[in-house]
Amino acid sequence: MTLSARRAVDGRGQAAPYPLLVADADGVIRSVNSSAGALFPLARTGASMDGAVSGWLRRAHEETTAGGVAVRAAGVVGERSFEAHPVPEGDAVAWWLVEDTDVRLAREALRVEQERTALLGQVSSALLTSLNPQRCMQVTAELAAAHLADAALVVAPGGTGRGLPVTACERGGESTSAVSDADPEQVVGLAEALQGFPPVPSRWIDPEAMPDWLVPDGFGPVGSVVLTPLPGHGVPAGALVLLRLQGQEGFTEEEEGFARLFAARAGAAMSAARMYAHQAGLTELLLRELLPPTLRRIGGVEFAGRYRPAGDTEQVGGDFYDVHPLVAEGTRTDRAQAAEQANASLVVLGDVCGKGMEAAVLTGKVRTTLQALLSLADDHLRVLTMLNDALLNSHHTRFVTLVLASVTRVPEGVRLRLTSAGHLPPLILRRDGSVEESDTAGTLIGVLPEISATTAEVLLEPGETCLLYTDGVTEAHGGPMGREMFGEERLSRALATCAGMPAEAIVEHVHMLVSRWVGTRDQDDTALLAITAPRGRHPGAVDGRPTA
């Protein structure tokens, strides 16, 4: 078959000649078929390839004739792309041109789609690793500016009485954040986007009407704009604004569609971050109310506590303690009695059955109820009875054990009235290092309709201590084999070595021994509270004698 007769066959079996051009070693065209002539109108027999055909085909012909090796080439003619296949014919080369425009476009579309898919994955990965709302806004603006536009802005909804948080970023730059007092109604579609309505087409937005607060400083004249909402989890997360400079191609419908996909990923992450921040704020607020308070001296009496929830991931649990200073009621003419009552306080240490947040919720209710009953603090049994009634009337099925300690500074030291409600009796550390168990007992709170309790009165002389503790201390399992309980006897021996020590040092020492005993094993909630009588004189004493 001669060169002029070579033809291809299309899918229907019909002859479909490819463009064919034959040229010699000097680049002179020897023959050109009609398809090649239509493709290269200046290509004529006897004419030079220079200026008649595309440069990429001329260079491939020179390389082929000079090296004697057929060199395939590919290039664009107008808006069409071709592959050129050389076939040596004596001292000439025949070039068959096979169009691959559709293949090239398909490959380009596949490449773009792969890049966009990778970008969406990058967006998800970058945003979901952060639960900080401001950081999510920065990442969104930076990724959008790097891949979608010359500049990108993320506008978050403003709260009541507050401006609009705006994060802006230009391509290749760093993001900046500010709060704008501008009215979103100034921009077509922005107010609607912040409310979660569908985006308006970019052709509806006049680039020249963009307000200064939505254009980065020194950016230049805006040529085209895309504005799309950032959808969140039921609540709009904000709006994404994309800007391109004048002189560049405007955003296509396909690019606008991809911007919406980008915004959907970013909006979901930003919404999740805001929800987490909101929940974290509420949790922190609740934890501040549930955690034991910081203790201080009251009337010279030392109070010190230590608390540790069960497990490494818990922050609150079922153990608790409080120290409530009591306010004197009525008027007292007796100076000694007035000073005594002004230095009185009610100490509560308890243990709610269970661990974790569910126990902590009931702990909060118990502490709140006891605080409401402070006016009855002198009558321990009445306080416990009213607390028992409150728990029985609630939906909770857990019980509580606790100890009430009325603490009063007196000339001799500190007078204690101790009442246990199903709880371990407090320990008394004397100045000589002996340890006594207070004689108080009672029934659990929140189980029986009627409760009973006995109250013990104890006098702490200067430097002596009363230690209140929960069963998380005595029932802590550890030791060499990890199965032995710390126990009350070991606690008493440890306490005996603390004679004369400040309250803070005592609870720290016992807490350290228990933690060392348990090691890395699981541990129940533990709470310790020490009450130490001051070593100095009573504030109502004059020259070492109590006032009359």
Secondary structure, DSSP 8 states (H G I E B T S, - for coil): --GGG--EE-TTS-EE---EEEEETT-BEEEE-HHHHHH-TT--TT-BSTTTS-HHHHHHHHHHHHHSS---EEEEETTEEEEEEEEEETTEEEEEEEE-HHHHHHHHHHHHHHHHHHHHHHHHHHHHT---HHHHHHHHHHHHHHHT-SEEEEE----TT--EEEEEEETTS--EEEEE---GGGSTTHHHHHTT-----GGGS-GGG--GGGS-TT---EEEEEEEEE--SSS--EEEEEEEETTS----HHHHHHHHHHHHHHHHHHHHHHHHHHHHHHHHHHHHHHS------BTTBEEEEEEE-SSSS-S--SEEEEEEE----S----HHHHHHHHT-EEEEEEEESS-HHHHHHHHHHHHHHHHHTGGGTT-HHHHHHHHHHHHHTSS----EEEEEEEEEEETTEEEEEEEEESS---EEE-TTS-EEE----B--BSS-SS--B-EEEEEE-TT-EEEEE-HHHHT-EESSSS-EE-HHHHHHHHHHTTTT--HHHHHHHHHHHHHHHHTTS----EEEEEEE--SS--TTEETTEE--
